[in-house]
């Protein structure tokens, strides 16, 4: 394999520069608040309560699951913030350059499924609110598919505009969705006059053994809910200003947002039982039941922002990089995003959401079991074996490459990386001393490149 092999890198996979590191504490908190405050989170507790838990047990299960998944999330986030590399490049360390493609595609396929699910939810939300504003649209399946494809196209437009547009979307979406969630809670409480009996309904389990039978698979599902992000979180932390910014932002944002919005879902659903005689877990159906066009219009905007936020942030960024990693020469971030979009539709998300059991105990539990070992290998290799240092390995001089150091050092704070002279590279020779800022993004692992050397070679060339 050539040292200049262009099949290993492109501009989207290259380590971030200091100028690209613009994400702070608020951005990571906003990322999680905007991704958590959406319809599937709202409905998480529904299956748990339907299985017999009371609201406290349901929220406790959600909280514990998210605290558990936060651990590998923060551990895997470290390399992204330190070296400025995305997930498919980071995964080359434990899996090798070709083996990394397998792990990346496993992650990408799951993300494509989630992309399809969220796109379908967004499309049905548009259709439901449109039916309230324009009653003639009710019952017309063709309009439903137009809404679905229209929302899918909106996602593709955001992807085409790039990562910076995603950051702006998250920064706006987080406070907006917080206000909308609070408004929904207050408005339904006023309409119902109380939160109903759901918050006082006891657990249906008569023994600890009965509870644990449901608790452990439910906990696995809660962990699996964000298992994909635990793998590809370097795709976001590579843009962090510092380790503390991303770690504290995530440690606060994820558990707080999940518990808060789950509670909103339980409380509003409980109040809906007072209004309509039975609990309505789907917020789209709940708002449509009031038959108020203005309320439906406001809800339509909120649902669009919420679903677009989570779909782009959680389900597009990673697979776009993963597909790009397969063949960087031909597949860019944008092209990877388009592939994600088409595969998401091909996976028939309307079937995945057909029943609650298929969703929480089939989809969530299934893929969390698939991706868990990958996360464990990543953490063990990076922290226990490599001690967080991705450095050059003992290799023949002609193949010796240095890893681009994406983290800032005290002596080169403005540069955003450690600078070292290139060693034994064609085209460098005596010019190595004069260039002295040559950055080589290559690392070999068992005879294969871990990172691409494209940018390093370019930096070695004389102007």
C-alpha positions in Angstrom: 0.0 0.0 0.0 1.4 3.3 -1.1 2.2 6.0 1.5 0.3 8.4 -0.7 -2.7 6.2 -1.1 -5.6 8.5 -1.7 -8.1 5.8 -0.8 -7.5 6.6 2.9 -8.4 10.2 3.3 -10.2 13.3 2.0 -10.9 16.7 3.3 -13.9 15.5 5.5 -11.8 12.8 7.2 -8.7 14.9 7.9 -8.1 16.1 11.5 -9.7 19.4 12.3 -7.7 22.6 12.5 -7.7 25.2 15.3 -10.0 27.4 13.2 -12.5 24.6 13.0 -12.7 24.0 16.7 -15.6 26.3 17.5 -17.8 24.1 19.8 -18.0 25.0 23.5 -19.9 23.9 26.5 -23.2 25.5 25.3 -22.9 23.8 21.9 -22.6 20.3 23.4 -25.4 21.0 25.9 -27.5 22.3 23.1 -26.7 19.3 21.0 -28.1 16.9 23.5 -31.1 19.0 24.4 -32.0 19.4 20.8 -31.6 15.7 20.1 -33.3 14.5 23.2 -36.4 16.7 22.9 -38.1 14.8 20.1 -41.0 12.4 19.7 -39.3 9.0 20.3 -37.9 10.3 23.6 -41.3 11.6 24.5 -42.7 8.1 23.9 -39.9 6.1 25.7 -41.8 5.9 29.0 -44.9 4.6 27.3 -43.7 1.1 26.8 -42.2 1.0 30.3 -45.5 2.1 31.9 -47.5 -0.3 29.6 -45.3 -3.1 30.9 -46.3 -2.3 34.4 -43.9 0.2 35.8 -45.0 3.3 37.7 -43.7 6.7 36.5 -40.9 6.8 39.0 -39.6 3.4 38.0 -39.9 4.4 34.3 -37.9 7.7 34.8 -35.4 5.9 37.0 -34.8 3.3 34.3 -34.4 6.0 31.6 -31.9 7.9 33.9 -29.9 4.9 34.8 -29.7 3.8 31.2 -28.4 7.2 30.1 -25.8 7.4 32.9 -24.5 4.0 31.8 -24.2 5.0 28.1 -22.6 8.3 29.1 -19.5 6.4 30.3 -18.4 5.0 26.9 -19.7 8.2 25.4 -17.2 10.4 27.3 -14.4 7.9 26.9 -14.7 7.6 23.2 -15.2 11.4 22.9 -11.7 12.0 24.3 -9.8 11.0 21.1 -12.0 13.2 18.9 -11.3 16.3 21.1 -7.6 15.4 21.5 -6.7 14.5 17.9 -9.4 16.1 15.9 -10.3 12.9 14.1 -13.7 11.4 13.3 -15.0 8.0 14.3 -14.1 6.0 11.1 -10.5 7.2 11.4 -10.3 6.6 15.2 -11.7 3.1 14.8 -8.7 2.2 12.6 -6.5 2.0 15.7 -8.1 -1.1 17.2 -9.5 -2.6 14.0 -6.9 -1.7 11.3 -7.6 0.2 8.2 -9.7 -2.4 6.5 -11.3 -3.9 9.6 -12.4 -0.4 10.5 -14.7 -0.4 7.5 -16.7 -3.3 9.0 -17.2 -1.5 12.3 -18.0 1.7 10.6 -20.6 0.1 8.3 -22.2 -1.7 11.3 -22.7 1.8 12.8 -23.8 3.3 9.5 -26.5 0.7 8.9 -28.0 1.4 12.3 -27.9 5.1 11.6 -29.6 4.6 8.3 -32.4 2.8 10.1 -32.8 5.6 12.6 -32.7 8.1 9.8 -35.6 6.4 8.1 -37.5 6.2 11.4 -37.1 9.9 12.2 -37.9 10.9 8.6 -41.1 8.8 8.8 -42.1 10.4 12.1 -41.4 13.9 10.7 -43.5 13.1 7.6 -46.4 11.8 9.6 -46.3 14.8 12.0 -46.5 17.1 9.0 -49.5 15.1 7.7 -51.3 15.0 11.0 -51.0 18.8 11.6 -51.9 19.5 8.0 -55.1 17.5 8.4 -56.0 19.8 11.3 -55.2 23.0 9.3 -56.7 21.5 6.1 -59.3 18.9 6.9 -59.7 17.9 3.2 -56.3 16.2 3.5 -57.5 13.6 6.0 -57.4 10.0 4.9 -55.4 10.7 1.7 -52.4 8.4 1.8 -50.8 10.2 -1.2 -50.5 13.4 0.8 -48.9 11.4 3.7 -46.2 10.1 1.3 -45.7 13.6 -0.1 -45.2 14.9 3.5 -42.7 12.1 4.2 -40.7 12.7 1.1 -40.8 16.5 1.6 -39.4 16.2 5.1 -36.8 13.7 3.8 -35.7 16.3 1.1 -35.4 19.0 3.8 -32.9 16.7 5.7 -30.9 16.3 2.5 -30.7 20.1 2.0 -29.3 20.6 5.5 -26.8 17.8 4.9 -25.7 19.4 1.6 -24.9 22.7 3.4 -22.4 21.0 5.7 -21.4 20.6 9.4 -21.4 24.3 10.3 -25.1 24.6 9.4 -25.8 21.6 11.7 -24.1 23.5 14.6 -26.3 26.6 14.0 -29.4 24.4 13.8 -28.6 22.8 17.1 -27.8 26.1 18.8 -31.2 27.5 17.7 -33.2 24.3 18.3 -32.2 23.6 21.9 -33.8 26.7 23.5 -36.7 26.7 21.1 -37.6 23.1 22.0 -37.2 23.7 25.7 -39.7 26.5 25.5 -42.1 24.4 23.4 -41.9 21.5 25.8 -42.7 23.7 28.7 -45.5 25.4 26.8 -47.0 22.0 26.0 -46.8 20.9 29.6 -48.5 24.1 30.9 -51.1 24.2 28.2 -52.3 20.6 28.6 -52.3 21.0 32.4 -54.6 24.1 32.1 -56.9 22.3 29.7 -57.2 19.2 31.9 -57.3 20.9 35.2 -54.9 18.3 36.7 -52.3 15.8 35.7 -54.7 12.9 36.2 -54.1 9.7 38.0 -51.0 8.4 36.1 -48.6 10.1 38.4 -50.3 8.4 41.4 -50.8 4.9 39.8 -48.7 2.3 41.6 -46.5 -0.2 40.0 -48.2 -3.4 38.6 -45.3 -5.6 39.9 -46.0 -7.6 43.0 -42.4 -8.8 43.6 -38.9 -7.7 42.9 -38.5 -10.7 40.6 -41.4 -9.7 38.4 -39.9 -6.2 38.2 -36.5 -7.4 37.2 -37.8 -9.5 34.4 -39.0 -6.3 32.7 -36.3 -4.0 34.1 -33.2 -5.5 32.6 -34.4 -5.7 28.9 -35.8 -2.2 29.3 -32.5 -0.9 30.7 -30.7 -2.5 27.8 -33.1 -0.7 25.5 -32.4 2.6 27.2 -28.7 2.1 26.9 -29.2 1.1 23.2 -31.2 4.3 22.6 -27.9 6.3 22.3 -25.5 3.4 21.7 -24.8 4.6 18.2 -23.7 8.1 19.5 -21.4 6.4 22.0 -19.5 5.1 19.1 -19.4 8.0 16.8 -19.2 10.9 19.3 -15.7 11.8 18.0 -17.5 13.1 14.9 -18.7 15.9 17.1 -16.0 16.3 19.7 -13.4 16.8 17.0 -14.8 20.3 16.8 -14.5 21.0 20.5 -12.5 23.9 21.9 -11.2 21.8 24.8 -11.7 18.5 26.6 -13.6 20.2 29.4 -16.1 21.9 27.0 -17.2 18.6 25.4 -17.1 16.5 28.6 -19.0 18.8 30.9 -21.4 19.8 28.1 -22.3 16.2 27.5 -22.3 15.1 31.2 -24.9 17.8 31.8 -26.9 17.8 28.6 -27.6 14.1 28.0 -29.1 12.9 31.4 -30.8 16.1 32.2 -32.5 16.5 28.8 -33.6 12.8 28.7 -35.1 12.8 32.2 -36.8 16.2 31.7 -38.4 15.3 28.4 -39.4 11.9 29.6 -41.2 13.5 32.5 -42.9 15.9 30.2 -44.2 12.9 28.1 -45.5 11.1 31.2 -47.2 14.2 32.7 -48.8 15.3 29.4 -50.0 11.8 28.7 -51.5 11.5 32.2 -53.4 14.8 31.6 -54.6 13.5 28.3 -56.4 10.7 30.1 -58.4 13.3 32.0 -59.4 15.1 28.7 -60.2 12.2 26.5 -60.8 9.3 28.8 -57.7 7.3 27.7 -54.0 8.1 27.6 -52.6 9.4 24.3 -48.9 8.7 24.1 -48.3 10.1 20.7 -47.9 14.0 20.9 -48.9 14.3 17.3 -52.2 12.5 17.9 -52.7 14.4 21.1 -52.4 17.9 19.5 -54.6 16.8 16.6 -57.3 15.7 19.0 -57.9 19.3 20.0 -58.8 20.3 16.4 -57.3 23.8 16.8 -55.6 25.0 13.6 -53.3 27.6 15.4 -52.2 25.1 18.0 -51.6 22.6 15.2 -49.5 25.1 13.2 -47.3 26.0 16.2 -46.9 22.2 17.0 -46.0 21.6 13.4 -43.1 24.0 13.5 -41.9 22.5 16.9 -42.1 18.9 15.6 -40.2 19.8 12.4 -37.4 21.5 14.3 -37.2 18.7 16.9 -37.2 15.9 14.4 -34.8 17.7 12.0 -32.4 18.3 14.9 -32.1 14.7 16.0 -32.2 13.3 12.5 -29.3 15.4 11.3 -27.2 15.3 14.5 -27.7 11.7 15.4 -28.4 9.9 12.2 -26.6 11.7 9.3 -23.2 13.0 10.5 -21.8 9.6 11.5 -22.9 7.5 8.5 -21.8 10.2 6.1 -18.3 9.9 7.5 -18.6 6.1 7.6 -19.5 5.8 4.0 -16.8 8.4 3.1 -14.3 6.2 4.9 -15.1 3.3 2.5 -13.7 5.1 -0.5 -12.6 8.7 0.4 -11.5 9.4 -3.2 -15.1 9.2 -4.5 -17.4 9.6 -1.4 -17.4 12.9 0.4 -19.4 13.9 3.5 -22.2 15.1 1.2 -22.3 12.0 -0.9 -22.3 9.9 2.2 -25.3 11.9 3.5 -27.2 11.1 0.3 -26.4 7.4 0.6 -27.7 7.5 4.2 -30.9 9.2 3.0 -31.7 6.6 0.3 -30.8 3.6 2.5 -33.0 5.0 5.3 -36.0 5.0 3.0 -35.1 1.5 1.7 -35.2 0.1 5.3 -39.0 0.6 5.5 -39.2 2.6 8.7 -43.0 2.4 8.8 -42.6 -1.3 9.5 -40.1 -0.8 12.3 -42.6 1.5 14.1 -45.5 -0.8 13.5 -45.8 -1.9 17.2 -44.1 -0.7 20.5 -42.7 -4.1 21.2 -41.0 -4.2 17.7 -39.5 -0.8 18.4 -38.2 -1.1 21.9 -37.5 -4.8 22.3 -36.7 -5.6 18.7 -35.0 -2.6 17.2 -33.4 -1.0 20.3 -32.3 -4.1 22.1 -31.1 -5.8 18.9 -28.7 -3.1 17.7 -27.5 -2.2 21.2 -26.3 -5.8 21.5 -24.6 -5.6 18.2 -22.7 -2.3 18.8 -21.8 -2.9 22.5 -18.7 -5.0 21.7 -17.4 -2.4 19.3 -17.6 0.3 21.9 -15.8 -2.0 24.4 -13.0 -2.7 22.0 -12.5 1.0 21.2 -12.4 2.0 24.9 -10.0 -0.8 25.9 -7.6 -0.3 23.0 -7.4 3.5 23.4 -7.2 3.7 27.2 -5.7 0.4 28.4 -3.4 -0.4 25.6 -2.4 2.9 23.9 -2.8 5.0 27.1 -4.6 7.7 24.9 -1.5 8.1 22.8 -1.8 7.5 19.1 1.9 7.7 18.1 4.1 6.2 15.4 4.8 2.5 15.8 8.1 0.7 15.4 8.3 0.5 11.7 11.0 0.5 8.9 12.3 4.0 8.3 10.9 4.2 4.8 7.4 3.6 6.2 7.7 5.7 9.4 4.9 8.2 9.6 3.8 10.5 12.4 0.3 10.9 13.7 -1.2 14.4 13.4 -1.7 15.6 16.9 -5.1 17.4 16.9 -4.9 18.6 20.5 -3.4 21.9 21.4 -0.2 22.1 23.3 1.1 24.9 25.5 3.8 25.8 23.2 1.6 25.9 20.0 -1.8 26.9 21.5 -2.8 28.8 18.4 -1.9 26.0 16.0 -4.1 23.3 17.4 -1.6 20.5 17.0 1.9 19.4 17.8 4.3 20.0 15.0 7.2 17.6 14.3 9.6 17.2 11.4 8.7 14.5 8.8 10.9 11.5 8.8 12.2 9.6 5.8 9.4 10.7 3.5 9.9 10.9 -0.3 10.1 14.6 -1.3 11.2 15.8 2.1 14.9 15.1 2.4 16.9 18.1 3.4 13.8 20.3 3.1 12.5 18.7 6.4 14.4 21.2 8.5 13.3 24.2 6.5 9.7 23.1 6.6 9.8 21.9 10.2 6.0 22.3 10.5 5.3 19.3 8.3 2.3 17.5 9.6 1.9 13.8 8.6 -1.4 12.2 9.3 -0.3 8.7 8.9 0.0 5.8 11.3 0.6 2.2 10.5 -1.1 -0.6 12.3 0.1 -4.1 11.6 1.4 -3.2 8.3 -1.6 -1.1 7.3 -2.2 2.7 7.4 -4.2 3.8 10.4 -4.6 7.4 9.2 -4.1 8.8 5.7 -0.8 10.5 4.8 -2.4 12.7 2.1 -2.3 15.9 4.1 1.2 15.1 5.5 2.6 14.6 2.0 1.0 17.9 1.0 2.6 19.6 3.9 6.0 18.2 3.0 6.0 19.7 -0.5 8.0 22.8 -1.2 5.9 25.8 -2.3 
